[in-house]
Amino acid sequence: LLAGRNVLWPTRDKLYIFDQRTAQPLKAIDLAMRGATGGNLLTADGKLLIATDTELIAIGL
């Protein structure tokens, strides 16, 4: 997902955030610690929405 100047890349356990221009990693968010898994991504009103096969999760950015 392209969000502002970042690329958000979900895996099953983590969400990786990269700089769009340099491709340098900026952050890795541990989804398992939040009780979440990777899925389809959408940003809205400063929140990251993750749609999995069983739930919709909102995380503040």
mmCIF file of the N, C-alpha and C atoms, coordinates in Angstrom:
data_MODEL
# 
_entry.id   MODEL 
# 
loop_
_atom_site.group_PDB 
_atom_site.id 
_atom_site.type_symbol 
_atom_site.label_atom_id 
_atom_site.label_alt_id 
_atom_site.label_comp_id 
_atom_site.label_asym_id 
_atom_site.label_entity_id 
_atom_site.label_seq_id 
_atom_site.pdbx_PDB_ins_code 
_atom_site.Cartn_x 
_atom_site.Cartn_y 
_atom_site.Cartn_z 
_atom_site.occupancy 
_atom_site.B_iso_or_equiv 
_atom_site.pdbx_formal_charge 
_atom_site.auth_seq_id 
_atom_site.auth_comp_id 
_atom_site.auth_asym_id 
_atom_site.auth_atom_id 
_atom_site.pdbx_PDB_model_num 
ATOM 1   N N  . LEU A 1 1  ? 0.855   -1.167  0.000  1.00 0.00 ? 1  LEU A N  1 
ATOM 2   C CA . LEU A 1 1  ? 0.000   0.000   0.000  1.00 0.00 ? 1  LEU A CA 1 
ATOM 3   C C  . LEU A 1 1  ? 0.897   1.224   0.000  1.00 0.00 ? 1  LEU A C  1 
ATOM 4   N N  . LEU A 1 2  ? 0.639   2.179   -0.885 1.00 0.00 ? 2  LEU A N  1 
ATOM 5   C CA . LEU A 1 2  ? 1.342   3.454   -0.874 1.00 0.00 ? 2  LEU A CA 1 
ATOM 6   C C  . LEU A 1 2  ? 0.551   4.405   0.012  1.00 0.00 ? 2  LEU A C  1 
ATOM 7   N N  . ALA A 1 3  ? 1.207   4.956   1.018  1.00 0.00 ? 3  ALA A N  1 
ATOM 8   C CA . ALA A 1 3  ? 0.554   5.856   1.965  1.00 0.00 ? 3  ALA A CA 1 
ATOM 9   C C  . ALA A 1 3  ? 1.478   7.038   2.235  1.00 0.00 ? 3  ALA A C  1 
ATOM 10  N N  . GLY A 1 4  ? 1.157   8.179   1.648  1.00 0.00 ? 4  GLY A N  1 
ATOM 11  C CA . GLY A 1 4  ? 2.041   9.333   1.797  1.00 0.00 ? 4  GLY A CA 1 
ATOM 12  C C  . GLY A 1 4  ? 3.380   9.041   1.154  1.00 0.00 ? 4  GLY A C  1 
ATOM 13  N N  . ARG A 1 5  ? 4.451   9.167   1.934  1.00 0.00 ? 5  ARG A N  1 
ATOM 14  C CA . ARG A 1 5  ? 5.797   8.873   1.427  1.00 0.00 ? 5  ARG A CA 1 
ATOM 15  C C  . ARG A 1 5  ? 6.251   7.461   1.777  1.00 0.00 ? 5  ARG A C  1 
ATOM 16  N N  . ASN A 1 6  ? 5.328   6.647   2.259  1.00 0.00 ? 6  ASN A N  1 
ATOM 17  C CA . ASN A 1 6  ? 5.684   5.309   2.725  1.00 0.00 ? 6  ASN A CA 1 
ATOM 18  C C  . ASN A 1 6  ? 5.060   4.204   1.885  1.00 0.00 ? 6  ASN A C  1 
ATOM 19  N N  . VAL A 1 7  ? 5.693   3.044   1.945  1.00 0.00 ? 7  VAL A N  1 
ATOM 20  C CA . VAL A 1 7  ? 5.142   1.809   1.394  1.00 0.00 ? 7  VAL A CA 1 
ATOM 21  C C  . VAL A 1 7  ? 4.889   0.893   2.580  1.00 0.00 ? 7  VAL A C  1 
ATOM 22  N N  . LEU A 1 8  ? 3.669   0.405   2.714  1.00 0.00 ? 8  LEU A N  1 
ATOM 23  C CA . LEU A 1 8  ? 3.322   -0.524  3.789  1.00 0.00 ? 8  LEU A CA 1 
ATOM 24  C C  . LEU A 1 8  ? 3.209   -1.914  3.180  1.00 0.00 ? 8  LEU A C  1 
ATOM 25  N N  . TRP A 1 9  ? 3.967   -2.852  3.745  1.00 0.00 ? 9  TRP A N  1 
ATOM 26  C CA . TRP A 1 9  ? 4.047   -4.213  3.200  1.00 0.00 ? 9  TRP A CA 1 
ATOM 27  C C  . TRP A 1 9  ? 3.674   -5.202  4.304  1.00 0.00 ? 9  TRP A C  1 
ATOM 28  N N  . PRO A 1 10 ? 2.496   -5.821  4.223  1.00 0.00 ? 10 PRO A N  1 
ATOM 29  C CA . PRO A 1 10 ? 2.101   -6.758  5.275  1.00 0.00 ? 10 PRO A CA 1 
ATOM 30  C C  . PRO A 1 10 ? 2.629   -8.166  5.025  1.00 0.00 ? 10 PRO A C  1 
ATOM 31  N N  . THR A 1 11 ? 2.991   -8.823  6.103  1.00 0.00 ? 11 THR A N  1 
ATOM 32  C CA . THR A 1 11 ? 3.249   -10.255 6.084  1.00 0.00 ? 11 THR A CA 1 
ATOM 33  C C  . THR A 1 11 ? 2.280   -10.858 7.098  1.00 0.00 ? 11 THR A C  1 
ATOM 34  N N  . ARG A 1 12 ? 2.348   -12.124 7.304  1.00 0.00 ? 12 ARG A N  1 
ATOM 35  C CA . ARG A 1 12 ? 1.422   -12.754 8.257  1.00 0.00 ? 12 ARG A CA 1 
ATOM 36  C C  . ARG A 1 12 ? 1.595   -12.213 9.677  1.00 0.00 ? 12 ARG A C  1 
ATOM 37  N N  . ASP A 1 13 ? 2.834   -11.943 10.089 1.00 0.00 ? 13 ASP A N  1 
ATOM 38  C CA . ASP A 1 13 ? 3.105   -11.546 11.469 1.00 0.00 ? 13 ASP A CA 1 
ATOM 39  C C  . ASP A 1 13 ? 3.510   -10.091 11.656 1.00 0.00 ? 13 ASP A C  1 
ATOM 40  N N  . LYS A 1 14 ? 3.973   -9.439  10.588 1.00 0.00 ? 14 LYS A N  1 
ATOM 41  C CA . LYS A 1 14 ? 4.487   -8.075  10.726 1.00 0.00 ? 14 LYS A CA 1 
ATOM 42  C C  . LYS A 1 14 ? 4.010   -7.190  9.593  1.00 0.00 ? 14 LYS A C  1 
ATOM 43  N N  . LEU A 1 15 ? 4.043   -5.896  9.859  1.00 0.00 ? 15 LEU A N  1 
ATOM 44  C CA . LEU A 1 15 ? 3.784   -4.890  8.844  1.00 0.00 ? 15 LEU A CA 1 
ATOM 45  C C  . LEU A 1 15 ? 5.061   -4.080  8.702  1.00 0.00 ? 15 LEU A C  1 
ATOM 46  N N  . TYR A 1 16 ? 5.657   -4.121  7.523  1.00 0.00 ? 16 TYR A N  1 
ATOM 47  C CA . TYR A 1 16 ? 6.898   -3.402  7.276  1.00 0.00 ? 16 TYR A CA 1 
ATOM 48  C C  . TYR A 1 16 ? 6.585   -2.081  6.597  1.00 0.00 ? 16 TYR A C  1 
ATOM 49  N N  . ILE A 1 17 ? 7.279   -1.028  7.040  1.00 0.00 ? 17 ILE A N  1 
ATOM 50  C CA . ILE A 1 17 ? 7.098   0.296   6.457  1.00 0.00 ? 17 ILE A CA 1 
ATOM 51  C C  . ILE A 1 17 ? 8.428   0.732   5.863  1.00 0.00 ? 17 ILE A C  1 
ATOM 52  N N  . PHE A 1 18 ? 8.387   1.107   4.573  1.00 0.00 ? 18 PHE A N  1 
ATOM 53  C CA . PHE A 1 18 ? 9.570   1.533   3.835  1.00 0.00 ? 18 PHE A CA 1 
ATOM 54  C C  . PHE A 1 18 ? 9.367   2.947   3.310  1.00 0.00 ? 18 PHE A C  1 
ATOM 55  N N  . ASP A 1 19 ? 10.464  3.669   3.123  1.00 0.00 ? 19 ASP A N  1 
ATOM 56  C CA . ASP A 1 19 ? 10.428  4.965   2.459  1.00 0.00 ? 19 ASP A CA 1 
ATOM 57  C C  . ASP A 1 19 ? 10.238  4.718   0.963  1.00 0.00 ? 19 ASP A C  1 
ATOM 58  N N  . GLN A 1 20 ? 9.279   5.423   0.345  1.00 0.00 ? 20 GLN A N  1 
ATOM 59  C CA . GLN A 1 20 ? 8.981   5.215   -1.071 1.00 0.00 ? 20 GLN A CA 1 
ATOM 60  C C  . GLN A 1 20 ? 10.149  5.571   -1.982 1.00 0.00 ? 20 GLN A C  1 
ATOM 61  N N  . ARG A 1 21 ? 10.850  6.645   -1.668 1.00 0.00 ? 21 ARG A N  1 
ATOM 62  C CA . ARG A 1 21 ? 11.917  7.110   -2.556 1.00 0.00 ? 21 ARG A CA 1 
ATOM 63  C C  . ARG A 1 21 ? 13.205  6.316   -2.415 1.00 0.00 ? 21 ARG A C  1 
ATOM 64  N N  . THR A 1 22 ? 13.578  5.993   -1.185 1.00 0.00 ? 22 THR A N  1 
ATOM 65  C CA . THR A 1 22 ? 14.872  5.346   -0.956 1.00 0.00 ? 22 THR A CA 1 
ATOM 66  C C  . THR A 1 22 ? 14.769  3.838   -0.779 1.00 0.00 ? 22 THR A C  1 
ATOM 67  N N  . ALA A 1 23 ? 13.583  3.334   -0.538 1.00 0.00 ? 23 ALA A N  1 
ATOM 68  C CA . ALA A 1 23 ? 13.330  1.915   -0.258 1.00 0.00 ? 23 ALA A CA 1 
ATOM 69  C C  . ALA A 1 23 ? 13.979  1.456   1.047  1.00 0.00 ? 23 ALA A C  1 
ATOM 70  N N  . GLN A 1 24 ? 14.396  2.397   1.865  1.00 0.00 ? 24 GLN A N  1 
ATOM 71  C CA . GLN A 1 24 ? 14.983  2.053   3.161  1.00 0.00 ? 24 GLN A CA 1 
ATOM 72  C C  . GLN A 1 24 ? 13.883  1.658   4.144  1.00 0.00 ? 24 GLN A C  1 
ATOM 73  N N  . PRO A 1 25 ? 14.111  0.618   4.939  1.00 0.00 ? 25 PRO A N  1 
ATOM 74  C CA . PRO A 1 25 ? 13.119  0.241   5.955  1.00 0.00 ? 25 PRO A CA 1 
ATOM 75  C C  . PRO A 1 25 ? 13.053  1.304   7.047  1.00 0.00 ? 25 PRO A C  1 
ATOM 76  N N  . LEU A 1 26 ? 11.833  1.667   7.439  1.00 0.00 ? 26 LEU A N  1 
ATOM 77  C CA . LEU A 1 26 ? 11.629  2.669   8.482  1.00 0.00 ? 26 LEU A CA 1 
ATOM 78  C C  . LEU A 1 26 ? 11.165  2.048   9.791  1.00 0.00 ? 26 LEU A C  1 
ATOM 79  N N  . LYS A 1 27 ? 10.323  1.028   9.682  1.00 0.00 ? 27 LYS A N  1 
ATOM 80  C CA . LYS A 1 27 ? 9.724   0.457   10.892 1.00 0.00 ? 27 LYS A CA 1 
ATOM 81  C C  . LYS A 1 27 ? 9.136   -0.905  10.571 1.00 0.00 ? 27 LYS A C  1 
ATOM 82  N N  . ALA A 1 28 ? 9.090   -1.752  11.578 1.00 0.00 ? 28 ALA A N  1 
ATOM 83  C CA . ALA A 1 28 ? 8.382   -3.032  11.480 1.00 0.00 ? 28 ALA A CA 1 
ATOM 84  C C  . ALA A 1 28 ? 7.425   -3.100  12.667 1.00 0.00 ? 28 ALA A C  1 
ATOM 85  N N  . ILE A 1 29 ? 6.156   -3.259  12.388 1.00 0.00 ? 29 ILE A N  1 
ATOM 86  C CA . ILE A 1 29 ? 5.134   -3.346  13.432 1.00 0.00 ? 29 ILE A CA 1 
ATOM 87  C C  . ILE A 1 29 ? 4.786   -4.816  13.624 1.00 0.00 ? 29 ILE A C  1 
ATOM 88  N N  . ASP A 1 30 ? 4.921   -5.291  14.846 1.00 0.00 ? 30 ASP A N  1 
ATOM 89  C CA . ASP A 1 30 ? 4.607   -6.685  15.168 1.00 0.00 ? 30 ASP A CA 1 
ATOM 90  C C  . ASP A 1 30 ? 3.092   -6.826  15.301 1.00 0.00 ? 30 ASP A C  1 
ATOM 91  N N  . LEU A 1 31 ? 2.462   -7.407  14.306 1.00 0.00 ? 31 LEU A N  1 
ATOM 92  C CA . LEU A 1 31 ? 1.010   -7.565  14.316 1.00 0.00 ? 31 LEU A CA 1 
ATOM 93  C C  . LEU A 1 31 ? 0.557   -8.596  15.340 1.00 0.00 ? 31 LEU A C  1 
ATOM 94  N N  . ALA A 1 32 ? 1.342   -9.637  15.540 1.00 0.00 ? 32 ALA A N  1 
ATOM 95  C CA . ALA A 1 32 ? 0.974   -10.690 16.489 1.00 0.00 ? 32 ALA A CA 1 
ATOM 96  C C  . ALA A 1 32 ? 0.824   -10.125 17.900 1.00 0.00 ? 32 ALA A C  1 
ATOM 97  N N  . MET A 1 33 ? 1.670   -9.154  18.268 1.00 0.00 ? 33 MET A N  1 
ATOM 98  C CA . MET A 1 33 ? 1.569   -8.544  19.603 1.00 0.00 ? 33 MET A CA 1 
ATOM 99  C C  . MET A 1 33 ? 0.266   -7.774  19.774 1.00 0.00 ? 33 MET A C  1 
ATOM 100 N N  . ARG A 1 34 ? -0.340  -7.370  18.667 1.00 0.00 ? 34 ARG A N  1 
ATOM 101 C CA . ARG A 1 34 ? -1.606  -6.638  18.701 1.00 0.00 ? 34 ARG A CA 1 
ATOM 102 C C  . ARG A 1 34 ? -2.798  -7.566  18.480 1.00 0.00 ? 34 ARG A C  1 
ATOM 103 N N  . GLY A 1 35 ? -2.516  -8.868  18.402 1.00 0.00 ? 35 GLY A N  1 
ATOM 104 C CA . GLY A 1 35 ? -3.586  -9.826  18.167 1.00 0.00 ? 35 GLY A CA 1 
ATOM 105 C C  . GLY A 1 35 ? -4.106  -9.778  16.740 1.00 0.00 ? 35 GLY A C  1 
ATOM 106 N N  . ALA A 1 36 ? -3.250  -9.357  15.811 1.00 0.00 ? 36 ALA A N  1 
ATOM 107 C CA . ALA A 1 36 ? -3.656  -9.197  14.416 1.00 0.00 ? 36 ALA A CA 1 
ATOM 108 C C  . ALA A 1 36 ? -2.785  -10.056 13.511 1.00 0.00 ? 36 ALA A C  1 
ATOM 109 N N  . THR A 1 37 ? -3.224  -10.185 12.268 1.00 0.00 ? 37 THR A N  1 
ATOM 110 C CA . THR A 1 37 ? -2.424  -10.830 11.227 1.00 0.00 ? 37 THR A CA 1 
ATOM 111 C C  . THR A 1 37 ? -2.467  -9.935  9.999  1.00 0.00 ? 37 THR A C  1 
ATOM 112 N N  . GLY A 1 38 ? -1.638  -10.243 9.025  1.00 0.00 ? 38 GLY A N  1 
ATOM 113 C CA . GLY A 1 38 ? -1.629  -9.470  7.791  1.00 0.00 ? 38 GLY A CA 1 
ATOM 114 C C  . GLY A 1 38 ? -2.916  -9.667  7.011  1.00 0.00 ? 38 GLY A C  1 
ATOM 115 N N  . GLY A 1 39 ? -3.172  -8.753  6.098  1.00 0.00 ? 39 GLY A N  1 
ATOM 116 C CA . GLY A 1 39 ? -4.366  -8.829  5.266  1.00 0.00 ? 39 GLY A CA 1 
ATOM 117 C C  . GLY A 1 39 ? -4.358  -7.700  4.258  1.00 0.00 ? 39 GLY A C  1 
ATOM 118 N N  . ASN A 1 40 ? -5.521  -7.388  3.724  1.00 0.00 ? 40 ASN A N  1 
ATOM 119 C CA . ASN A 1 40 ? -5.654  -6.271  2.795  1.00 0.00 ? 40 ASN A CA 1 
ATOM 120 C C  . ASN A 1 40 ? -5.610  -4.966  3.578  1.00 0.00 ? 40 ASN A C  1 
ATOM 121 N N  . LEU A 1 41 ? -4.899  -3.960  3.038  1.00 0.00 ? 41 LEU A N  1 
ATOM 122 C CA . LEU A 1 41 ? -4.678  -2.712  3.752  1.00 0.00 ? 41 LEU A CA 1 
ATOM 123 C C  . LEU A 1 41 ? -5.434  -1.550  3.126  1.00 0.00 ? 41 LEU A C  1 
ATOM 124 N N  . LEU A 1 42 ? -5.847  -0.610  4.001  1.00 0.00 ? 42 LEU A N  1 
ATOM 125 C CA . LEU A 1 42 ? -6.487  0.629   3.585  1.00 0.00 ? 42 LEU A CA 1 
ATOM 126 C C  . LEU A 1 42 ? -6.187  1.664   4.653  1.00 0.00 ? 42 LEU A C  1 
ATOM 127 N N  . THR A 1 43 ? -5.884  2.903   4.255  1.00 0.00 ? 43 THR A N  1 
ATOM 128 C CA . THR A 1 43 ? -5.724  3.968   5.236  1.00 0.00 ? 43 THR A CA 1 
ATOM 129 C C  . THR A 1 43 ? -6.924  4.899   5.150  1.00 0.00 ? 43 THR A C  1 
ATOM 130 N N  . ALA A 1 44 ? -7.375  5.387   6.309  1.00 0.00 ? 44 ALA A N  1 
ATOM 131 C CA . ALA A 1 44 ? -8.503  6.308   6.381  1.00 0.00 ? 44 ALA A CA 1 
ATOM 132 C C  . ALA A 1 44 ? -8.441  7.069   7.695  1.00 0.00 ? 44 ALA A C  1 
ATOM 133 N N  . ASP A 1 45 ? -8.507  8.396   7.615  1.00 0.00 ? 45 ASP A N  1 
ATOM 134 C CA . ASP A 1 45 ? -8.558  9.253   8.807  1.00 0.00 ? 45 ASP A CA 1 
ATOM 135 C C  . ASP A 1 45 ? -7.462  8.941   9.817  1.00 0.00 ? 45 ASP A C  1 
ATOM 136 N N  . GLY A 1 46 ? -6.232  8.748   9.348  1.00 0.00 ? 46 GLY A N  1 
ATOM 137 C CA . GLY A 1 46 ? -5.113  8.494   10.243 1.00 0.00 ? 46 GLY A CA 1 
ATOM 138 C C  . GLY A 1 46 ? -5.078  7.103   10.845 1.00 0.00 ? 46 GLY A C  1 
ATOM 139 N N  . LYS A 1 47 ? -5.902  6.222   10.329 1.00 0.00 ? 47 LYS A N  1 
ATOM 140 C CA . LYS A 1 47 ? -5.938  4.837   10.812 1.00 0.00 ? 47 LYS A CA 1 
ATOM 141 C C  . LYS A 1 47 ? -5.534  3.906   9.673  1.00 0.00 ? 47 LYS A C  1 
ATOM 142 N N  . LEU A 1 48 ? -4.932  2.797   10.043 1.00 0.00 ? 48 LEU A N  1 
ATOM 143 C CA . LEU A 1 48 ? -4.642  1.729   9.097  1.00 0.00 ? 48 LEU A CA 1 
ATOM 144 C C  . LEU A 1 48 ? -5.665  0.638   9.338  1.00 0.00 ? 48 LEU A C  1 
ATOM 145 N N  . LEU A 1 49 ? -6.403  0.274   8.305  1.00 0.00 ? 49 LEU A N  1 
ATOM 146 C CA . LEU A 1 49 ? -7.375  -0.808  8.405  1.00 0.00 ? 49 LEU A CA 1 
ATOM 147 C C  . LEU A 1 49 ? -6.786  -2.044  7.751  1.00 0.00 ? 49 LEU A C  1 
ATOM 148 N N  . ILE A 1 50 ? -6.867  -3.160  8.453  1.00 0.00 ? 50 ILE A N  1 
ATOM 149 C CA . ILE A 1 50 ? -6.391  -4.441  7.944  1.00 0.00 ? 50 ILE A CA 1 
ATOM 150 C C  . ILE A 1 50 ? -7.594  -5.377  7.881  1.00 0.00 ? 50 ILE A C  1 
ATOM 151 N N  . ALA A 1 51 ? -7.929  -5.796  6.676  1.00 0.00 ? 51 ALA A N  1 
ATOM 152 C CA . ALA A 1 51 ? -9.041  -6.728  6.487  1.00 0.00 ? 51 ALA A CA 1 
ATOM 153 C C  . ALA A 1 51 ? -8.474  -8.131  6.325  1.00 0.00 ? 51 ALA A C  1 
ATOM 154 N N  . THR A 1 52 ? -8.757  -8.990  7.302  1.00 0.00 ? 52 THR A N  1 
ATOM 155 C CA . THR A 1 52 ? -8.336  -10.390 7.218  1.00 0.00 ? 52 THR A CA 1 
ATOM 156 C C  . THR A 1 52 ? -9.539  -11.217 6.763  1.00 0.00 ? 52 THR A C  1 
ATOM 157 N N  . ASP A 1 53 ? -9.382  -12.508 6.721  1.00 0.00 ? 53 ASP A N  1 
ATOM 158 C CA . ASP A 1 53 ? -10.508 -13.349 6.314  1.00 0.00 ? 53 ASP A CA 1 
ATOM 159 C C  . ASP A 1 53 ? -11.584 -13.451 7.389  1.00 0.00 ? 53 ASP A C  1 
ATOM 160 N N  . THR A 1 54 ? -11.280 -13.005 8.628  1.00 0.00 ? 54 THR A N  1 
ATOM 161 C CA . THR A 1 54 ? -12.265 -13.121 9.707  1.00 0.00 ? 54 THR A CA 1 
ATOM 162 C C  . THR A 1 54 ? -12.584 -11.821 10.431 1.00 0.00 ? 54 THR A C  1 
ATOM 163 N N  . GLU A 1 55 ? -11.789 -10.761 10.217 1.00 0.00 ? 55 GLU A N  1 
ATOM 164 C CA . GLU A 1 55 ? -12.040 -9.534  10.972 1.00 0.00 ? 55 GLU A CA 1 
ATOM 165 C C  . GLU A 1 55 ? -11.485 -8.303  10.267 1.00 0.00 ? 55 GLU A C  1 
ATOM 166 N N  . LEU A 1 56 ? -11.914 -7.134  10.769 1.00 0.00 ? 56 LEU A N  1 
ATOM 167 C CA . LEU A 1 56 ? -11.408 -5.848  10.315 1.00 0.00 ? 56 LEU A CA 1 
ATOM 168 C C  . LEU A 1 56 ? -10.735 -5.192  11.514 1.00 0.00 ? 56 LEU A C  1 
ATOM 169 N N  . ILE A 1 57 ? -9.452  -4.853  11.369 1.00 0.00 ? 57 ILE A N  1 
ATOM 170 C CA . ILE A 1 57 ? -8.652  -4.326  12.470 1.00 0.00 ? 57 ILE A CA 1 
ATOM 171 C C  . ILE A 1 57 ? -8.256  -2.894  12.147 1.00 0.00 ? 57 ILE A C  1 
ATOM 172 N N  . ALA A 1 58 ? -8.360  -1.979  13.115 1.00 0.00 ? 58 ALA A N  1 
ATOM 173 C CA . ALA A 1 58 ? -7.942  -0.591  12.939 1.00 0.00 ? 58 ALA A CA 1 
ATOM 174 C C  . ALA A 1 58 ? -6.755  -0.316  13.856 1.00 0.00 ? 58 ALA A C  1 
ATOM 175 N N  . ILE A 1 59 ? -5.699  0.256   13.279 1.00 0.00 ? 59 ILE A N  1 
ATOM 176 C CA . ILE A 1 59 ? -4.495  0.611   14.030 1.00 0.00 ? 59 ILE A CA 1 
ATOM 177 C C  . ILE A 1 59 ? -4.200  2.079   13.757 1.00 0.00 ? 59 ILE A C  1 
ATOM 178 N N  . GLY A 1 60 ? -3.961  2.865   14.802 1.00 0.00 ? 60 GLY A N  1 
ATOM 179 C CA . GLY A 1 60 ? -3.600  4.269   14.621 1.00 0.00 ? 60 GLY A CA 1 
ATOM 180 C C  . GLY A 1 60 ? -2.207  4.404   14.032 1.00 0.00 ? 60 GLY A C  1 
ATOM 181 N N  . LEU A 1 61 ? -2.058  5.310   13.079 1.00 0.00 ? 61 LEU A N  1 
ATOM 182 C CA . LEU A 1 61 ? -0.744  5.528   12.468 1.00 0.00 ? 61 LEU A CA 1 
ATOM 183 C C  . LEU A 1 61 ? -0.038  6.713   13.081 1.00 0.00 ? 61 LEU A C  1 
# 
